[in-house]
Amino acid sequence: MVTGAAGQLGRSLQDLTSEYPNFQFVFKISNDLDITNNESLVEIFKTGGFDYCINCAAYTKVDEAEKSPEMAFKVNAEGVKNLASACKHNNVALIHISTDYVFDGEKGSPYTVNDQPKPINVYGKSKWEGEKYIQNILDKYFIVRTSWLYHKIHGHNFYKTILTKARKGEELRITDAQIGCPTNAANLAKYLLELILTDNQEYGIYHFTDGQAMSWIDFAKIIVEENGLINTTTIVKDNNYRSFANRPKNSLLQNR
């Protein structure tokens, strides 16, 4: 079962179903399954007979989370707690997607799976709380942290926003104050399904990114260049970049 199936990662997993004919997929969007509704979860798991649950359901609005922390914690922490309990009761292995934002960004090198999380914003704190619930409740789990997730077709993300603005001829003012690894949701989806296919039972925390470190302005340049817009687009480094939420300066994850 895949929760949060309407998002860019959920839709990326749907794109791959034909490549995994031995898998039986059940995709649940939030209208079908609200992970904050424990009764709904119980009913879904009763009918499923699932071996794995890939949890793509999350509250990901980083700035909005600062204004509405109760919503972030309801989905990213309490909802994940409900899901972990349902998986435990039904002997289902949980694959949960987490984030680089569980770290404070002050480390001078990529974060490993052994580094202690220290989130600096509500979104990161809510995701870290969800991780702790999983570790306390389950034995059979994979927590997969990723960073700067995007898809060229699905969802709302930095890649599509930059491309839209560039095609309109708008000036792009982008910060270089953060370093991370942009990760294509299609690649993450493939990684998750291969994790299942290989019957990996080394449960625990994993990091997955596309591995190329860069700033947001570097990423913007790559986007316009690969779409043939580099000569018609003006990209300006914006030293006055402001975000409502504190964001880690170093979002680099060391892949495991």
Protein Blocks (a to p, Z undefined) as FASTA:
>chain_A
ZZhklbmklmmmmmmmmmmmmbccddddfklocfklmklmmmmmmmnopabdcdfbdcfb
fklmmmmmmlmmmmmmmmmmmmmmmmmmnopacdddddfklpgolacbdcdfkbccddfb
fklmmmmmmmmmmmmmpmbdcddddehiacfkgocdfklmmmmmmmnopacdddfkbccd
dddfklmmmmmmmmmmnopabgcdddddehiacdfklmmmmmmmmnopmmmcccdddfkb
ccfbdcdfblcdcdZZ
